[in-house]
């Protein structure tokens, strides 16, 4: 199972996604494709997303049973913690805008607190 959700995507990208996947809701595409086709579709999303954002989730043989990746400005940032992929929320800046880290920023990782209670 493959799910792609796009926001503020250009119409040509949405049309291209509709060629390979079924659009079950505005901006939500589902399908069941091979790894090779999934990677090709994601390359199309990365090349055509412009100022929008997208997330792709797919079934895989992991502890969670799925994996996902994102692109574009978003407060939700994927993080791996002890082999489990989680989502971290970036704080909202005081001016009301989200403090979004983009791929071009130098800070690629966010430190996450530990759940250890050794005290």
C-alpha positions as CSV (number, residue, x, y, z in Angstrom):
1,X,0.0,0.0,0.0
2,X,1.3,3.4,-0.9
3,X,-0.3,6.7,0.2
4,X,0.9,10.2,-1.0
5,X,-0.6,13.4,0.4
6,X,0.2,16.7,-1.2
7,X,-0.6,20.3,-0.1
8,X,-0.3,23.3,-2.3
9,X,1.1,21.2,-5.1
10,X,1.0,22.5,-8.7
11,X,-1.8,21.1,-10.8
12,X,0.7,19.4,-13.2
13,X,2.1,17.4,-10.3
14,X,-1.4,16.4,-9.1
15,X,-2.3,15.3,-12.6
16,X,0.9,13.3,-12.9
17,X,0.1,11.5,-9.6
18,X,-3.4,10.8,-10.8
19,X,-1.9,8.8,-13.7
20,X,-0.3,6.3,-11.4
21,X,-2.4,6.5,-8.3
22,X,-6.1,6.8,-7.4
23,X,-7.0,10.2,-5.9
24,X,-9.4,9.3,-3.1
25,X,-9.7,12.8,-1.7
26,X,-8.2,16.2,-2.9
27,X,-4.5,15.7,-2.6
28,X,-4.6,12.1,-1.2
29,X,-3.4,9.4,-3.6
30,X,-3.3,5.7,-2.9
31,X,-2.1,2.6,-4.8
32,X,-0.1,-0.6,-4.5
33,X,3.0,-0.3,-6.7
34,X,6.5,-1.8,-6.7
35,X,9.4,-0.3,-5.0
36,X,10.9,0.8,-8.2
37,X,7.7,2.6,-9.3
38,X,7.3,4.1,-5.8
39,X,10.8,5.6,-5.9
40,X,10.2,6.9,-9.5
41,X,6.9,8.6,-8.3
42,X,8.7,10.2,-5.3
43,X,11.4,11.6,-7.6
44,X,8.5,13.2,-9.6
45,X,7.1,14.6,-6.4
46,X,10.4,16.0,-5.3
47,X,11.1,17.6,-8.7
48,X,7.6,19.1,-9.0
49,X,6.4,20.1,-5.5
50,X,7.8,23.7,-5.8
51,X,6.5,25.6,-2.7
52,X,4.1,22.9,-1.5
53,X,4.6,19.9,0.8
54,X,4.1,16.2,0.5
55,X,4.3,13.1,2.6
56,X,4.6,9.5,1.2
57,X,3.9,6.5,3.4
58,X,4.2,2.8,2.3
59,X,3.9,-0.7,3.7
60,X,7.3,-2.3,4.4
61,X,8.9,-5.0,6.5
62,X,9.7,-2.9,9.6
63,X,8.7,-3.0,13.3
64,X,5.9,-0.5,12.5
65,X,4.9,-2.2,9.3
66,X,5.3,1.1,7.3
67,X,7.7,3.8,6.5
68,X,7.3,7.4,5.4
69,X,9.2,10.4,4.1
70,X,8.3,14.1,3.7
71,X,9.3,17.1,1.6
72,X,8.5,20.8,1.8
73,X,7.8,23.2,4.7
74,X,6.0,21.4,7.5
75,X,6.0,21.6,11.3
76,X,6.1,17.8,11.4
77,X,9.6,16.3,11.0
78,X,10.3,12.6,10.8
79,X,12.7,11.3,13.4
80,X,14.1,7.9,14.2
81,X,14.2,7.0,17.8
82,X,15.5,3.5,18.9
83,X,14.7,2.1,15.4
84,X,11.1,3.5,15.4
85,X,10.3,6.3,13.1
86,X,8.3,9.1,14.9
87,X,7.1,12.6,14.1
88,X,8.4,15.6,15.9
89,X,6.6,18.9,15.9
90,X,8.5,22.0,15.5
91,X,7.6,24.9,17.8
92,X,5.5,27.7,16.5
93,X,7.6,30.9,16.3
94,X,6.4,33.9,18.4
95,X,5.2,35.7,15.3
96,X,2.7,32.8,14.7
97,X,4.6,31.3,11.8
98,X,6.0,27.8,12.0
99,X,9.7,27.4,12.6
100,X,10.2,25.2,9.5
101,X,13.5,23.5,8.7
102,X,13.9,23.0,5.0
103,X,16.3,20.8,3.2
104,X,18.6,23.7,2.4
105,X,19.1,24.5,6.1
106,X,22.3,23.4,7.8
107,X,20.4,21.9,10.8
108,X,19.2,18.6,9.6
109,X,18.6,16.9,12.9
110,X,16.7,17.8,16.0
111,X,17.9,16.6,19.4
112,X,15.3,14.6,21.1
113,X,15.1,13.9,24.8
114,X,15.5,10.5,26.2
115,X,12.8,8.4,27.8
116,X,15.3,6.9,30.3
117,X,14.3,7.5,33.9
118,X,17.6,6.7,35.6
119,X,17.1,9.3,38.3
